[in-house]
Amino acid sequence: MDRDHLVEKVSIGALYSSPLGAVSVAVSELGLRRVVFGSPADLEYEFQNAREGKSPLLKAALDQLNEYFHGERKVFDLPIDWPVGSAFRLAVMQAAQMIPYGNVQSYAQLAVQAGHAGAARAVGSVMAHNPMLIVVPCHRVVASDKRLGGFSAPGGQDTKMFLLELEGLKIVDQRLG
């Protein structure tokens, strides 16, 4: 059985009501699969086929999101079922996951951390398609001049600014203060 078929069969999803709106969470038997803003009806195929259900991992993911939005959690402790993709994409996602709470890195710094110096634009593309928002904190990646840069989640830069301010960072005129 191929991996995509397996994920389709075992995905379990739920909605978390965050201060920024609905967050859809999906897990598989292997780990966290998706954390994205929006409700399943608004999202892609994987969520449309996820069944609502109970699992210890899904409960842990929802609990940890709740703790994060209440300022009680700084590190997520969840296994991740990394999406199939290139080695570069995986390296960038894993490097982004290591950016500490309340800190930022530039796209160029993240490229170096991922072992691909000079690939800042490509890092930006990977971050724009991050399937595990907040847990893999792409909101902590900013431009080299401390401007916020883009954010592909609903609300764009306002959402990014909210998350960074939640973590104690000061934003002035769309730039880290």
C-alpha positions as CSV (number, residue, x, y, z in Angstrom):
1,M,0.0,0.0,0.0
2,D,1.5,3.4,-0.9
3,R,1.9,6.1,1.7
4,D,-0.7,8.5,0.3
5,H,-3.3,5.8,0.3
6,L,-2.4,4.9,3.9
7,V,-2.7,8.5,5.0
8,E,-6.1,8.9,3.4
9,K,-7.3,5.9,5.3
10,V,-6.0,6.9,8.8
11,S,-6.2,10.7,8.9
12,I,-8.2,11.9,11.8
13,G,-9.1,15.6,12.0
14,A,-10.5,18.2,14.4
15,L,-11.0,21.9,14.6
16,Y,-9.4,24.1,17.2
17,S,-11.0,27.5,17.8
18,S,-8.0,30.0,18.1
19,P,-8.0,33.7,18.6
20,L,-7.3,33.9,14.8
21,G,-10.2,31.7,13.8
22,A,-10.6,28.0,13.1
23,V,-7.4,25.9,12.9
24,S,-7.7,22.5,11.3
25,V,-5.6,19.7,12.7
26,A,-5.1,16.3,11.1
27,V,-3.0,13.4,12.4
28,S,-2.1,10.0,11.1
29,E,-0.9,6.9,12.8
30,L,2.6,8.3,12.2
31,G,2.2,11.8,13.7
32,L,0.9,15.3,13.1
33,R,-0.1,15.7,9.5
34,R,-1.5,19.2,9.1
35,V,-2.1,22.3,11.2
36,V,-3.6,25.1,9.1
37,F,-5.9,28.0,9.5
38,G,-9.4,27.4,8.1
39,S,-12.1,24.7,8.4
40,P,-12.1,21.4,6.5
41,A,-14.7,22.6,4.0
42,D,-12.3,25.3,3.0
43,L,-9.3,23.1,2.7
44,E,-7.8,20.5,0.5
45,Y,-8.5,16.9,-0.2
46,E,-6.7,15.5,2.8
47,F,-9.1,17.2,5.2
48,Q,-12.1,16.5,3.2
49,N,-11.3,12.8,3.7
50,A,-10.2,13.0,7.3
51,R,-12.7,11.5,9.7
52,E,-13.5,13.1,13.0
53,G,-12.3,10.9,15.7
54,K,-10.5,10.6,18.9
55,S,-6.9,9.7,19.3
56,P,-4.3,10.5,22.0
57,L,-2.2,12.3,19.4
58,L,-5.0,14.4,18.2
59,K,-6.0,15.3,21.8
60,A,-2.3,16.2,22.5
61,A,-2.1,18.4,19.4
62,L,-5.3,20.3,20.4
63,D,-4.1,20.6,24.0
64,Q,-0.7,21.9,22.9
65,L,-2.3,24.5,20.6
66,N,-4.5,25.7,23.4
67,E,-1.5,26.0,25.7
68,Y,0.4,27.9,23.0
69,F,-2.4,30.4,22.4
70,H,-2.7,30.9,26.2
71,G,1.1,31.6,26.5
72,E,1.7,28.4,28.4
73,R,3.6,26.4,25.8
74,K,6.8,27.4,24.0
75,V,7.8,24.1,22.5
76,F,5.6,21.6,20.7
77,D,6.2,18.0,21.6
78,L,4.5,16.0,18.9
79,P,5.7,13.4,16.4
80,I,5.4,14.7,12.9
81,D,4.4,12.7,9.8
82,W,6.4,14.8,7.4
83,P,4.8,15.3,4.0
84,V,6.4,13.6,1.1
85,G,8.7,16.0,-0.7
86,S,12.2,16.9,-1.6
87,A,15.1,16.5,0.8
88,F,15.5,20.3,0.6
89,R,11.9,20.9,1.7
90,L,12.3,18.5,4.6
91,A,15.6,20.1,5.7
92,V,14.0,23.6,5.6
93,M,11.0,22.4,7.6
94,Q,13.1,20.7,10.2
95,A,15.4,23.7,10.5
96,A,12.3,26.0,10.9
97,Q,10.9,23.7,13.6
98,M,14.1,24.5,15.7
99,I,13.6,28.3,15.7
100,P,13.0,29.0,19.4
101,Y,9.8,30.7,20.7
102,G,10.1,34.4,20.8
103,N,13.0,34.4,18.3
104,V,13.3,34.9,14.6
105,Q,15.6,34.0,11.8
106,S,15.9,35.5,8.3
107,Y,15.2,33.5,5.2
108,A,18.9,33.6,4.5
109,Q,19.8,32.3,8.0
110,L,17.3,29.5,7.7
111,A,18.8,28.5,4.4
112,V,22.2,28.2,6.1
113,Q,20.6,26.2,9.0
114,A,19.1,23.9,6.4
115,G,22.4,23.3,4.8
116,H,21.6,25.4,1.6
117,A,23.3,28.8,1.9
118,G,22.2,31.1,-0.8
119,A,18.7,29.5,-1.1
120,A,16.8,32.2,0.7
121,R,14.1,32.6,-2.0
122,A,13.6,28.8,-2.1
123,V,13.3,28.8,1.7
124,G,10.6,31.4,1.3
125,S,8.7,29.2,-1.1
126,V,8.9,26.2,1.3
127,M,7.6,28.4,4.2
128,A,4.7,29.7,2.0
129,H,3.5,26.1,1.7
130,N,4.1,25.0,5.3
131,P,1.5,22.4,6.2
132,M,2.1,22.6,9.9
133,L,1.6,26.3,10.9
134,I,2.6,27.3,14.4
135,V,4.1,23.8,15.2
136,V,6.7,24.5,12.4
137,P,6.9,28.2,13.1
138,C,7.2,29.8,9.7
139,H,5.9,33.0,11.3
140,R,9.4,33.3,13.0
141,V,11.0,33.7,9.6
142,V,11.5,37.3,8.5
143,A,13.4,39.3,5.9
144,S,17.1,40.1,6.6
145,D,16.2,43.8,7.3
146,K,13.7,42.7,10.0
147,R,10.6,43.3,7.9
148,L,8.0,40.7,8.5
149,G,8.0,39.4,4.9
150,G,5.0,37.4,3.6
151,F,2.7,35.0,5.3
152,S,0.4,32.8,3.3
153,A,-2.1,32.0,6.1
154,P,-5.4,33.8,6.2
155,G,-4.9,37.3,7.5
156,G,-1.4,37.5,6.0
157,Q,1.0,39.8,7.8
158,D,-1.6,40.6,10.5
159,T,-1.7,37.0,11.5
160,K,2.1,36.8,11.5
161,M,2.3,39.9,13.6
162,F,-0.3,38.5,16.1
163,L,1.8,35.3,16.5
164,L,5.1,37.2,16.9
165,E,3.5,39.6,19.4
166,L,2.0,36.6,21.3
167,E,5.6,35.4,21.6
168,G,6.7,38.7,23.1
169,L,8.2,40.4,20.0
170,K,7.6,44.0,19.3
171,I,6.5,45.0,15.8
172,V,6.6,48.6,14.6
173,D,5.5,49.5,11.0
174,Q,5.6,45.9,9.9
175,R,9.2,45.5,11.1
176,L,10.6,43.9,14.2
177,G,11.2,46.7,16.8
